Amino acid sequence: KEFVIRKLKFDPNDVFVIHGGVEETNHSETERGRIRRSLGLTEKSLVVGYIGRLHQAKGVSFLLEAFASVIVTHPDANMVIAGEGEERNQLQQLAKNMGLQSRILFLGHRSDVKAIMSGLDVLVLPSLRESLPRVLLEGMMMSKPVVATRVGGVPEAVVDRLTGLLVSPGKQKPLADAISKILSDKKTASEMGREASMRARELFTLDKAASRYSCFYNQLA
């Protein structure tokens, strides 16, 4: 909305925001255990995850740099990266240069995103720019605490310190500190996950999105 008003010079009265929605999905401990075993991870492992395109705008290189700091205080932490993109080779080389290749799993494209999500302890979205990321809503729906950058529509979904933690984009230290904070405090992480799920079900279901579109079209008609 801000973009089309500022750059495209639309009348603010002619611009309306309708948030997208995702399917309602419940977290499954059974699925969590299964996917972890399939990835060679244990139930006690701390698992940080990124799911999305491997593109410069997604800021994954900052996540890798942050993770190098995270494992200093959490030596049992692992990272799962699911997705493809033009930066994959570069990111894999970066992980190797930092000695992280044994701690980071590059899974490539996966059709079982919800299963991957179930195995995570924290979902991280380090984007430099965004709209309203679907993966963020899916993670919230599955009761995952989120660490994300304060860009685009992200703050409209994630309530800082309630459903997750928001940090400035393009900086590895705040990202590392936020991830470490969630991994260090299981009680807070669980509470954030529960609040995230409640917020997603209240505001970001497919039914809610469809209802908003229906009301909007009726108003136009």
Secondary structure, DSSP 8 states (H G I E B T S, - for coil): -HHHHHTS---GGG-------B------HHHHHHHHHHTT--TT-EEEEEES---GGGTHHHHHHHHHHHHHH-TTEEEEEE---TTHHHHHHHHHHTT-TTTEEEEES-S-HHHHHHT-SEEEE--SS-S--HHHHHHHHTT--EEEES-TTHHHH--BTTTEEEE-TT-HHHHHHHHHHHHH-HHHHHHHHHHHHHHHHHH-BHHHHHHHHHHHHHHH-
